[in-house]
Amino acid sequence: MSKVTLDDLRADFLAARKRYSERTDLDWRDQRRKSFDIPQFASYYDFLVQQQDYPPETDPGYEVAKLAKQWMVWLTKGKNGALLWKLAN
């Protein structure tokens, strides 16, 4: 099992965010849309996994929210937190 690197996580997140934007016709570059930042996506992940009406994997934002949650876990553990935050936003 290979170890996930910062670059891997960043690339995965950016790709997932782009796919989410394409599926939902939302532009993640739109600065007015605060729902596209890391903490918001991480909170959305928490919301999705608590839902009991449907599997969270069926939500279009699940993939990017899950990756955002991983980023937040790294931030809270202090693993290159400042650099990670800068790269993510």
MIMARKOL-434008 format. One record per atom (N, C-alpha, C): residue in one letter; x, y, z. Coordinates in steps of 0.001 Angstrom, whole numbers, plus 500000, padded with zeros to 6 digits. Each point is the difference from the previous one (the first is absolute). Last residue first. Example, Ala and Ser with C-alpha at 12.3 -4.5 7.8 and 13.67 -1.06 7.14 Angstrom:
<nodes>
S512850497750507080 S500820501190500060 S499230501090500730 A500290494280499930 A499110501190500000 A500900501200500000 
</nodes>
This chain:
<nodes>
N493249526392498218 N499107501133499715 N500573500943498978 A502252496000501637 A498612499584499786 A499103501137499566 L504676500522501218 L499877499251498756 L498546499681499666 K501007502121504117 K500322500894498893 K499819499291498656 W499483497487503949 W498903500956499862 W500237500909498796 L503422497031501178 L498845499270499484 L498841500941499731 L503800501667502172 L500272499747498594 L498811499317499339 A499766500691504623 A499977501281499302 A500222499814498501 G500230496060502788 G498703500653499959 G499949501286499211 N503135495925500957 N500145501021498963 N498722500815499833 K499193496746503344 K500920499543498970 K500038501010498865 G497253499860504233 G501168500863499899 G501017499563498970 K495452498355501352 K501138499251500539 K501300500794499875 T495950501689498267 T499851499916501446 T501117499203500644 L499861500402495255 L500186501308500618 L499944499913501520 W499040496144497469 W501430500315499952 W500267501335500695 V495575498816499506 V500629499112500975 V501500500267500024 M497538502209496753 M499768500584501322 M500600499136501099 W500142498400495580 W500875501171500138 W499853500600501400 Q497106496523498853 Q501355499495500192 Q500980501152500189 K495619501086498872 K500059499529501383 K501392499454500308 A499085501204495608 A500133501202500833 A500100499606501470 L499115496598496930 L501386500449499890 L500241501247500846 K495602498411499736 K500823499020500705 K501476500411499965 A496924502538497516 A499819500234501436 A500869499043500818 V499811499494495325 V500793501179500356 V499868500309501490 E497439496370498359 E501428499761499753 E500856501179500456 Y495170500336500213 Y500602499087500980 Y501510499860499818 G496391502602497494 G501105500634500711 G500752499089500948 P496076498672497382 P501041500467499076 P501209500618500703 D496958496042502197 D499966501454499872 D501112500464499065 T499393495417501460 T499158500366498862 T499916501508499787 E502284497787503685 E500766499872498755 E499191500410498770 P498181499692504529 P500686501256499694 P500758499958498669 P495423497217501059 P501451499836500178 P500737501279499610 Y495028500480501917 Y500627499432498805 Y501502499845500252 D497001501340503499 D499017499860498933 D500568499330498749 Q502214501410504225 Q499542498625499984 Q499006499735498873 Q504356503600501524 Q498694499803499380 Q499634498520500001 Q504248501831501415 Q498995499887501058 Q498596499759499444 V503857500764497237 V500143498689500645 V499004499818501140 L500113504180497574 L499632498873499143 L500064498660500718 F501470503999502217 F498553499981499807 F499568498763499197 D504578500799500503 D499415499599501283 D498481499896499902 Y502226501713496277 Y500273498568500152 Y499390499487501302 Y499880504587499224 Y499016499318499166 Y500192498481500079 S503140502754502063 S498751500002500759 S498902499275499234 A504044500628497788 A500193499055501108 A498746499914500864 F500106503177496532 F499880498647499463 F500165498955501101 Q500664504456501213 Q498600499782499643 Q499784498603499441 P504440501439501034 P499183499753501196 P498524499734499682 I502988501015496255 I500278498741500701 I499120499794501237 D498059503058496026 D501252499963500737 D500086498724500842 F496280501556497099 F501059499268499322 F501302500000500779 S495834502344501092 S499805498564500188 S501095499177499331 K499435504837499723 K500802499551501131 K499863498494500234 R499195503435495878 R499502498702500443 R500913499458501099 R500827504084497579 R498809500195500827 R499493498689500586 Q503691500328496890 Q500373500375501363 Q498798500204500916 D500854496832495614 D499141501128500357 D500224500337501478 R501916496206497721 R500827501210500022 R499206501239500377 W498101495603499361 W500711500080501278 W500882501236500092 D495357499002497255 D501384500378499736 D500726500194501319 L495586496828498292 L500456501080500866 L501473500276499709 D496918496410498277 D499990501266499265 D500342501196500889 T500065495113501008 T498969500854500584 T499865501345499308 R503215496579498731 R498742499272500193 R498870500905500473 E504436501746499486 E499453499618498701 E498644499313500139 S502382501103503917 S499582501221499318 S499359499679498662 Y501975496491502378 Y498790500459500696 Y499436501228499297 R504125498408498511 R498919499101499590 R498674500414500637 K503829502356501362 K499688500307498606 K498849499116499502 R501699499165504267 R499274501267500005 R499608500400498575 A502707496223500542 A498638499732500478 A499164501274500001 A504550500379498916 A499299499254498948 A498555499731500410 L502811502011503167 L499744500928498901 L499248499318498860 F501357497317503687 F498986500977500381 F499653500928498839 D503500496896499405 D498711499317500098 D498879500989500323 A504419501609500027 A499569499681498639 A498631499326499998 R501995500849504180 R499656501260499334 R499470499733498593 L501672496358502428 L498750500469500577 L499526501283499325 D504207498274498778 D498932499083499587 D498644500513500468 D503837502300501456 D499737500253498581 D498874499106499472 L501518499326504409 L499303501280499892 L499638500291498551 T500604494874501074 T500797501208500189 T499114501234499887 V499399494494501378 V499442501136499274 V500837501232500308 K501714494752500039 K499606501120500848 K499507501160499129 S499742494566498811 S500828501187499908 S499428501127500862 M499921494401500200 M499149501176500000 M500896501238500000 
</nodes>
